Amino acid sequence: MISREEAVRTALSIAALQQDDGGVPWPEGHVDAWNHVECLMAMTVAGLTEPVRRGYEWLARHQRPDGSWPMKLAGGVATELGGESNHAAYVAAGVWHHHLVTGDRGHAERYWPMVKAALDYVVGLQTERGEIVWERDAHGRAAAYALLTGCASIHQGLRCGVLLADHLGDPQPHWELAADRLAHVLSAHPEAFADKSRFSMDWYYPVLGGAVRGRQAFELLDREWSTFVVAGLGIRCVSDQPWVTGAETCELVLALDAVGDRTRAAALFADMQHLRHEDGSYWTGWQFANRKHFPHERSGYTAAAVVLAADALQRFSPGSGLFRDIAGTSVSDPEVCGCVERPSFRSAPPG
């Protein structure tokens, strides 16, 4: 475990990366809304009010009229113009998390129009079956396929948006219906998504995002445990490379904590601490065959995942239950999506 003081130091390493315009970049220098929000959430846990304020102003400033954000921005200029659905949805998780941690209703009210436009953009990309395609391109054309990891994150964003809407007295029942339909597809229809099964995120994200709970969650996590978990180091980013990554390990920690498996969660969190730098930041990953940090960088999004995992395990803030408490009921009526039987995750291709 790390102490509260160590978690704050890690959050300060994120604040040190923040650009003058408020964006929190990748090591390569670009900013995207999803990783930016993750970093704001970590700094919110640490009580870094001013960097968080500037970060939400960045989001509001760069949201487009359709509710989306450019896929990548560098120096405040869009360099990739497509709008990813999971980027837009995660903004709702960030604003709801901010409310849970701070109780600041004024902040929630200020950014409610931003959240509302973002989630309406997201549900506009939902297919008849229920999955949500991954982007709308620069010409406004919806993508032809959906991504499982992205949809699992979207599920969390929609659930957070529903809670925020109810809290502010502006219910959005179409978001709840969209989340229910999406949860059903995530839990029952692996064929709805492009095959990215070599990536560990496609393994645990349905649990992390709240779409899968109970016995099915444990079956899902146990199925690929030996594929991705490397004892004493963390989890692989991809199944076919000797490379563990801190962010993915901490997200699995959050998923395990969300289903009450705190023993394995705490052990994995301890295992990945070899990535901690003396200044509180974290190396992105470790190539354990070559015994080198890979890539040779310390990333804000890794530090953010560490802070959120530490908060979940040790209850530093009132927002520590964000990943535990957002599960909802999925739609199981076959007439809703046209399925006759509900295939389980066991029918998905192996990772």
C-alpha positions in Angstrom: 0.0 0.0 0.0 1.0 3.6 -0.2 0.1 6.2 2.3 -2.2 9.2 1.8 0.8 11.4 1.7 2.4 9.3 -1.0 -0.8 9.4 -3.0 -0.8 13.2 -2.8 2.8 13.2 -4.0 1.8 11.1 -6.9 -1.0 13.5 -7.8 1.4 16.4 -7.6 3.5 14.6 -10.2 0.5 14.8 -12.5 0.0 18.5 -11.7 3.6 19.1 -12.7 2.8 17.8 -16.2 -0.2 20.1 -16.7 0.2 22.5 -19.6 -0.4 26.2 -19.3 -3.8 25.9 -21.0 -4.9 23.3 -18.4 -4.5 20.2 -20.5 -2.8 17.1 -19.0 -0.8 15.5 -21.8 0.4 12.1 -22.7 4.3 11.8 -22.6 4.2 12.4 -26.3 2.7 15.8 -25.7 -0.9 15.5 -27.0 -4.0 15.6 -24.8 -7.1 13.5 -25.1 -10.3 13.9 -23.0 -10.3 10.4 -21.5 -6.8 10.4 -20.0 -7.2 14.1 -19.1 -10.3 13.3 -17.1 -8.6 10.4 -15.4 -5.8 12.7 -14.3 -8.3 15.3 -13.0 -10.0 12.6 -10.9 -6.7 11.7 -9.3 -5.9 15.3 -8.5 -9.4 15.7 -7.1 -8.8 12.9 -4.6 -5.6 14.7 -3.6 -7.4 18.0 -3.1 -5.5 19.9 -5.8 -8.2 22.3 -6.4 -6.6 24.8 -8.8 -5.2 22.3 -11.3 -8.5 20.5 -11.3 -10.4 23.8 -11.9 -8.1 24.6 -14.8 -8.5 21.1 -16.2 -12.3 21.3 -16.3 -12.1 24.7 -18.0 -9.9 23.0 -20.6 -12.7 20.4 -21.2 -15.4 23.1 -21.6 -13.3 25.1 -23.9 -12.5 22.3 -26.3 -15.9 20.6 -26.4 -17.4 20.8 -29.9 -21.0 21.7 -30.7 -21.9 18.1 -31.3 -20.8 17.3 -27.7 -17.5 15.5 -28.6 -13.8 16.3 -28.2 -11.2 15.9 -30.9 -9.4 12.6 -30.5 -6.1 14.4 -30.0 -5.1 18.0 -29.3 -1.5 19.4 -29.2 -1.0 23.0 -28.1 -4.7 23.5 -28.0 -5.0 22.5 -31.7 -6.9 19.4 -32.8 -4.5 17.1 -34.6 -6.9 14.1 -35.0 -10.5 15.3 -35.6 -12.5 12.2 -35.0 -14.6 12.1 -31.8 -14.3 9.0 -29.7 -17.4 7.9 -27.9 -15.6 6.7 -24.8 -13.7 10.0 -24.5 -17.0 11.9 -24.3 -18.6 9.4 -21.9 -15.8 9.6 -19.4 -16.4 13.2 -18.8 -19.6 12.3 -17.0 -17.6 10.0 -14.7 -15.2 12.8 -13.9 -17.9 15.3 -13.0 -19.8 12.8 -10.9 -16.6 11.8 -9.2 -15.8 15.4 -8.4 -19.2 15.8 -6.8 -18.7 12.7 -4.7 -15.3 13.8 -3.5 -16.0 17.5 -2.9 -19.8 17.9 -2.6 -19.5 21.0 -4.7 -23.0 21.3 -6.3 -21.9 24.5 -8.1 -19.3 22.7 -10.0 -21.8 20.0 -11.0 -24.3 22.6 -12.2 -21.7 24.5 -14.1 -20.6 21.5 -16.1 -23.9 19.8 -16.4 -24.5 21.2 -20.0 -21.2 19.8 -21.0 -22.0 16.4 -19.6 -25.5 16.4 -21.2 -24.1 17.3 -24.6 -21.4 14.7 -24.3 -23.7 11.8 -23.4 -26.2 12.7 -26.0 -23.4 12.5 -28.5 -22.5 9.0 -27.1 -26.0 7.5 -27.2 -26.4 8.8 -30.8 -23.8 6.2 -31.7 -25.6 3.3 -30.2 -26.6 0.5 -32.6 -29.9 -1.3 -32.7 -28.3 -4.3 -30.9 -27.0 -2.0 -28.1 -23.2 -1.6 -28.6 -21.9 1.9 -29.2 -19.5 2.4 -32.1 -16.1 3.8 -31.2 -16.1 7.1 -33.0 -17.6 9.6 -35.5 -15.0 10.6 -37.9 -14.0 14.1 -39.1 -16.7 14.0 -41.7 -19.4 13.0 -39.2 -19.6 9.4 -40.3 -20.1 6.8 -37.6 -17.6 4.0 -37.3 -18.6 0.5 -38.6 -17.6 -1.3 -35.3 -17.5 -1.1 -31.6 -14.7 -1.7 -29.1 -15.3 -3.8 -25.9 -13.0 -1.8 -23.7 -14.5 1.5 -24.9 -18.1 0.3 -24.5 -17.3 -0.9 -20.9 -16.0 2.5 -20.0 -19.0 4.2 -21.7 -21.3 2.0 -19.5 -19.7 3.6 -16.5 -20.0 7.1 -17.9 -23.7 6.6 -18.7 -24.4 5.3 -15.1 -22.5 8.3 -13.7 -24.5 10.6 -16.0 -27.8 9.1 -14.8 -26.8 9.7 -11.1 -25.7 13.2 -11.9 -28.9 14.0 -13.8 -31.1 12.7 -10.9 -29.0 14.6 -8.4 -29.5 17.9 -10.3 -33.2 17.2 -10.9 -32.9 16.8 -14.7 -33.5 13.0 -15.3 -32.3 11.5 -18.5 -34.1 8.1 -18.8 -32.8 7.5 -22.3 -29.3 7.3 -20.9 -30.4 4.7 -18.4 -32.0 2.7 -21.2 -28.9 3.0 -23.3 -26.7 1.8 -20.3 -29.0 -1.2 -19.7 -28.9 -2.2 -23.4 -25.1 -1.7 -23.5 -24.7 -3.8 -20.3 -26.6 -6.7 -21.9 -24.4 -6.6 -25.0 -21.3 -6.5 -22.9 -22.3 -9.4 -20.8 -23.9 -11.6 -23.4 -22.6 -10.7 -26.9 -18.8 -10.8 -27.3 -19.4 -11.1 -31.1 -20.6 -7.5 -31.1 -17.1 -6.2 -30.7 -13.9 -6.1 -32.7 -11.5 -8.8 -31.5 -8.9 -7.1 -29.3 -8.6 -10.1 -27.0 -4.8 -9.9 -26.8 -5.1 -6.7 -24.8 -5.7 -7.2 -21.1 -8.2 -4.3 -21.0 -10.7 -6.3 -23.1 -10.5 -8.9 -20.3 -11.3 -7.0 -17.2 -13.0 -3.8 -18.4 -16.6 -5.2 -18.4 -16.1 -5.7 -14.6 -14.3 -2.3 -14.1 -17.1 -0.4 -16.0 -19.8 -2.1 -14.0 -21.5 -4.1 -16.8 -20.6 -7.4 -15.3 -21.0 -8.3 -11.6 -21.6 -11.3 -9.4 -20.6 -14.9 -10.4 -20.1 -13.9 -14.0 -17.5 -11.3 -13.0 -15.5 -13.9 -11.1 -15.7 -16.3 -13.9 -14.5 -13.7 -16.3 -11.6 -12.6 -14.2 -10.5 -16.1 -13.4 -10.6 -17.2 -17.1 -7.7 -15.1 -18.2 -5.8 -14.6 -14.9 -2.9 -16.9 -15.9 -2.7 -15.3 -19.3 -2.2 -11.7 -18.1 -1.0 -11.7 -14.4 2.7 -12.0 -13.8 3.5 -12.8 -10.2 5.2 -10.1 -8.3 5.2 -7.6 -11.2 1.6 -6.7 -12.3 -0.3 -7.6 -15.4 0.7 -7.6 -19.1 -0.6 -5.0 -21.4 -0.9 -7.6 -24.2 -0.9 -11.3 -23.9 2.0 -12.0 -26.3 4.6 -9.6 -24.9 6.8 -9.8 -21.7 5.6 -6.3 -20.6 3.7 -5.3 -17.5 2.1 -1.9 -17.3 1.1 0.1 -14.2 -2.1 1.6 -15.4 -3.6 -1.7 -16.5 -2.6 -3.3 -13.2 -4.2 -0.6 -11.2 -7.4 -0.8 -13.3 -7.5 -4.6 -12.5 -7.1 -3.6 -8.9 -10.2 -1.4 -9.2 -12.1 -4.2 -10.9 -11.2 -6.7 -8.2 -12.1 -4.2 -5.5 -15.4 -3.5 -7.2 -16.5 -7.2 -6.8 -15.1 -7.5 -3.2 -11.9 -9.4 -4.0 -9.8 -7.1 -1.9 -7.1 -9.7 -1.2 -6.1 -10.1 -4.8 -6.6 -6.4 -5.4 -4.2 -5.4 -2.6 -1.6 -8.0 -3.7 -1.6 -6.7 -7.2 -1.3 -3.1 -6.1 1.7 -4.1 -4.0 3.2 -6.0 -6.9 3.2 -2.9 -9.2 5.0 -0.6 -6.8 8.3 -1.5 -8.4 7.3 1.1 -11.0 7.2 4.0 -8.5 9.9 6.7 -9.0 11.4 8.5 -6.0 9.5 11.7 -6.9 6.1 9.9 -6.6 5.5 9.5 -10.4 5.3 6.1 -12.0 7.0 4.4 -14.9 4.5 3.3 -17.6 5.7 -0.2 -17.7 8.5 -2.8 -17.3 9.8 -5.2 -20.0 10.7 -8.1 -17.8 12.6 -10.2 -20.4 15.0 -7.3 -21.1 14.6 -5.9 -17.5 14.1 -2.4 -18.7 11.4 0.3 -18.3 9.3 0.3 -21.5 8.5 2.7 -22.8 11.1 4.8 -21.1 8.7 7.3 -19.7 6.7 8.2 -16.6 3.1 8.9 -17.5 0.4 11.0 -15.9 -2.3 8.4 -16.7 -0.3 5.7 -14.9 0.0 8.0 -11.8 -3.7 8.7 -12.0 -4.6 5.0 -12.0 -2.4 4.5 -9.0 -4.1 7.2 -7.0 -7.6 6.0 -7.9 -6.6 2.4 -6.9 -5.1 3.6 -3.7 -8.3 5.5 -2.9 -10.5 2.5 -3.6 -8.4 0.3 -1.4 -7.9 2.7 1.5 -11.0 5.0 1.3 -9.0 8.2 1.2 -12.0 10.2 -0.2 -15.8 10.1 -0.4 -15.3 9.2 -4.1 -13.5 5.9 -3.4 -16.6 3.8 -4.3 -16.9 5.2 -7.8 -16.0 1.9 -9.5 -17.9 -0.2 -6.9 -21.1 1.6 -7.0 -22.0 2.2 -10.7 -23.3 -1.3 -11.7 -26.8 -1.4 -13.0 -29.2 -4.1 -14.2 -28.7 -5.2 -17.8 -31.5 -5.9 -20.2 -32.1 -9.6 -20.4 -35.3 -9.7 -22.5 -34.3 -11.5 -25.7 -36.8 -9.3 -27.7 -34.8 -6.2 -26.8 -31.7 -7.3 -28.8 -33.1 -10.2 -30.8 -31.0 -12.9 -29.0 -32.6 -16.2 -28.2 -29.9 -17.5 -25.8 -27.5 -15.5 -23.8 -24.0 -16.6 -24.6 -21.5 -16.2 -21.8 -18.0 -14.9 -21.8 -16.8 -18.5 -22.2 -18.0 -18.3 -25.8 -15.6 -15.5 -26.6 -12.3 -16.2 -28.3 -9.4 -16.9 -25.9 -7.1 -14.0 -25.1 
